[in-house]
Amino acid sequence: MYQHILVPVDLNENGFCDQAVALAVWHAQRSGGIIHLLNVLPGIHMAMVSSYFPKDAARKMMQDTQLKLREFATTHIPEGVQHVETVSEGKPWSTIVDHARQVKADLIIMPSHQRTKVDKLMLGSVAAKVVENAPGQILVLKPPGC
């Protein structure tokens, strides 16, 4: 049914993205679809941010994140399930939406963080902005206990 399944992965949130990937694997195995894992690094090349780090820190951060995402994929996606790992940079919600359009995602499985009402008011919710702006079907997984 779904040919391109996008799963945004936050490698800093242990134990929750794996549930989204498990669901993506289930769908991919039944439809022969491809899983697109995406990790978004916040604007590390922005002038204001990059001026605080050594010159090759952004490159090193990108390489380290690519390695971690590859290890995550190896651990959570069984052999025989097609997948692609991408590390990108930018504002999380808009980068996810742009990537969904680029890979023609027909399903996004989005883990949602548990945020307080104040956090949502001040920062907004990445999941809510993705739901509002992304193409295709979107499944938002809430953390256990919500």
MARDRENZA-510047 format. One record per residue (C-alpha): residue number from 1; residue in one letter; x, y, z. Coordinates in steps of 0.1 Angstrom, whole numbers, always signed. Each point is the difference from the previous one (the first is absolute). Example, Ala and Ser with C-alpha at 12.3 -4.5 7.8 and 13.67 -1.06 7.14 Angstrom:
% residues 2
+-----+---+-------+-------+-------+
:   k : r :    xx :    yy :    zz :
+-----+---+-------+-------+-------+
:   1 : A :  +123 :   -45 :   +78 :
:   2 : S :   +14 :   +34 :    -7 :
+-----+---+-------+-------+-------+
//
This chain:
% residues 146
+-----+---+-------+-------+-------+
:   k : r :    xx :    yy :    zz :
+-----+---+-------+-------+-------+
:   1 : M :    +0 :    +0 :    +0 :
:   2 : Y :   +27 :   +25 :   +10 :
:   3 : Q :   +30 :    +3 :   -23 :
:   4 : H :   +20 :   +27 :   +18 :
:   5 : I :    -2 :    +1 :   +37 :
:   6 : L :   +18 :   +29 :   +17 :
:   7 : V :   +10 :    -3 :   +37 :
:   8 : P :   +17 :   +31 :   +16 :
:   9 : V :   +24 :   -13 :   +26 :
:  10 : D :   +13 :   +19 :   +30 :
:  11 : L :   +31 :   -19 :   +11 :
:  12 : N :    -1 :   +18 :   +33 :
:  13 : E :   -33 :   -15 :   +10 :
:  14 : N :    +9 :   -36 :   +10 :
:  15 : G :   -27 :   -26 :    -2 :
:  16 : F :   -28 :   +18 :   -18 :
:  17 : C :   +11 :    +4 :   -37 :
:  18 : D :    +4 :   -38 :    +0 :
:  19 : Q :   -37 :    -4 :    +3 :
:  20 : A :    -6 :   +22 :   -30 :
:  21 : V :   +26 :   -19 :   -20 :
:  22 : A :   -16 :   -34 :   +10 :
:  23 : L :   -33 :   +12 :   -13 :
:  24 : A :   +17 :   +12 :   -32 :
:  25 : V :   +16 :   -34 :    -4 :
:  26 : W :   -34 :   -17 :    +4 :
:  27 : H :   -14 :   +22 :   -28 :
:  28 : A :   +30 :    -4 :   -23 :
:  29 : Q :    +0 :   -38 :    +3 :
:  30 : R :   -36 :    -2 :   -10 :
:  31 : S :    +2 :   +24 :   -29 :
:  32 : G :   +36 :    -3 :   -12 :
:  33 : G :    +5 :   +37 :    +9 :
:  34 : I :   +32 :   +19 :    +8 :
:  35 : I :    +6 :   +15 :   +34 :
:  36 : H :   +16 :   +34 :    +0 :
:  37 : L :   +17 :    +8 :   +33 :
:  38 : L :    +7 :   +37 :    +5 :
:  39 : N :   +19 :   +17 :   +28 :
:  40 : V :    +0 :   +38 :    +0 :
:  41 : L :   +29 :   +20 :   +14 :
:  42 : P :   -11 :   +35 :   +10 :
:  43 : G :   +18 :   +28 :   -21 :
:  44 : I :   +36 :    -9 :    +8 :
:  45 : H :   +12 :   +20 :   -29 :
:  46 : M :   -18 :   +32 :    +9 :
:  47 : A :   +25 :   +28 :    +4 :
:  48 : M :   -11 :    +7 :   +36 :
:  49 : V :    +4 :   -36 :   +10 :
:  50 : S :   +31 :   -10 :   -20 :
:  51 : S :   +20 :   +29 :   +14 :
:  52 : Y :    +1 :   -17 :   +34 :
:  53 : F :   +15 :   -33 :   -13 :
:  54 : P :   +33 :   -10 :   -16 :
:  55 : K :    -1 :    +1 :   -38 :
:  56 : D :    -5 :   -37 :    -6 :
:  57 : A :   -24 :    -6 :   +29 :
:  58 : A :   -31 :    +1 :   -22 :
:  59 : R :   +16 :   -26 :   -24 :
:  60 : K :    +9 :   -22 :   +30 :
:  61 : M :   -35 :    +3 :   +15 :
:  62 : M :   -15 :   -10 :   -33 :
:  63 : Q :   +23 :   -30 :    -4 :
:  64 : D :    -7 :   -12 :   +36 :
:  65 : T :   -37 :    +4 :    -5 :
:  66 : Q :    +1 :   -20 :   -32 :
:  67 : L :   +19 :   -28 :   +17 :
:  68 : K :   -25 :    +0 :   +29 :
:  69 : L :   -30 :    -1 :   -24 :
:  70 : R :   +16 :   -29 :   -19 :
:  71 : E :    +5 :   -19 :   +32 :
:  72 : F :   -36 :    +8 :   +11 :
:  73 : A :   -12 :   -14 :   -34 :
:  74 : T :   +21 :   -31 :    +3 :
:  75 : T :   -14 :    -7 :   +35 :
:  76 : H :   -37 :    +7 :    -8 :
:  77 : I :    -6 :    -9 :   -36 :
:  78 : P :    +3 :   -37 :   -10 :
:  79 : E :   +19 :   -11 :   -30 :
:  80 : G :   -21 :    -1 :   -32 :
:  81 : V :   -19 :   +32 :    +9 :
:  82 : Q :   +11 :   +28 :   -23 :
:  83 : H :   +10 :   +32 :   +18 :
:  84 : V :   +18 :   +32 :    -5 :
:  85 : E :   +17 :   +21 :   +27 :
:  86 : T :    +2 :   +38 :    -4 :
:  87 : V :   +15 :   +26 :   +23 :
:  88 : S :   -11 :   +35 :    -9 :
:  89 : E :    +3 :   +34 :   +15 :
:  90 : G :   -25 :   +27 :    +8 :
:  91 : K :   -32 :    +8 :   +19 :
:  92 : P :   -14 :   -35 :    +9 :
:  93 : W :   -36 :    +3 :   -10 :
:  94 : S :    +7 :   +17 :   -34 :
:  95 : T :   +29 :   -23 :    -8 :
:  96 : I :   -23 :   -30 :    +7 :
:  97 : V :   -27 :   +15 :   -23 :
:  98 : D :   +25 :    +7 :   -27 :
:  99 : H :   +15 :   -34 :    +2 :
: 100 : A :   -35 :   -16 :    -1 :
: 101 : R :    -6 :   +18 :   -33 :
: 102 : Q :   +34 :    -8 :   -14 :
: 103 : V :    -4 :   -38 :    +6 :
: 104 : K :   -37 :    +0 :    -9 :
: 105 : A :    -9 :   -14 :   +34 :
: 106 : D :   -35 :   -15 :    +1 :
: 107 : L :    +3 :    -7 :   +38 :
: 108 : I :   +18 :   +19 :   +27 :
: 109 : I :    +3 :   -18 :   +34 :
: 110 : M :    +8 :   +28 :   +24 :
: 111 : P :   +11 :    -6 :   +36 :
: 112 : S :   -13 :   +29 :   +22 :
: 113 : H :   +18 :   +12 :   +31 :
: 114 : Q :   -20 :    +6 :   +31 :
: 115 : R :    +1 :   +37 :    +6 :
: 116 : T :   -16 :   +22 :   +26 :
: 117 : K :   -26 :   +26 :   -11 :
: 118 : V :   +25 :   +28 :    +6 :
: 119 : D :   +26 :   -17 :   -23 :
: 120 : K :   -27 :    -4 :   -27 :
: 121 : L :   -10 :   +36 :    +3 :
: 122 : M :   +36 :   +14 :    -1 :
: 123 : L :   +16 :   -24 :   -25 :
: 124 : G :   -29 :   -16 :   -18 :
: 125 : S :    -1 :   -37 :    -8 :
: 126 : V :   +20 :   -15 :   -28 :
: 127 : A :   -26 :   -28 :    -4 :
: 128 : A :   -28 :   +26 :    -2 :
: 129 : K :   +18 :   +20 :   -26 :
: 130 : V :    +8 :   -31 :   -21 :
: 131 : V :   -37 :   -11 :    +2 :
: 132 : E :   -11 :   +34 :   -11 :
: 133 : N :   +25 :    +4 :   -29 :
: 134 : A :   +11 :   -34 :   -13 :
: 135 : P :   -15 :   -20 :   -29 :
: 136 : G :   -14 :   -35 :    +3 :
: 137 : Q :   -12 :   -20 :   +30 :
: 138 : I :   +16 :    +8 :   +34 :
: 139 : L :    -1 :   -23 :   +30 :
: 140 : V :   +11 :   +17 :   +32 :
: 141 : L :   +12 :   -23 :   +29 :
: 142 : K :    -3 :   +14 :   +35 :
: 143 : P :   +24 :   -11 :   +27 :
: 144 : P :   -13 :   -28 :   +23 :
: 145 : G :   -21 :   +14 :   +28 :
: 146 : C :   -15 :   +29 :   -19 :
+-----+---+-------+-------+-------+
//
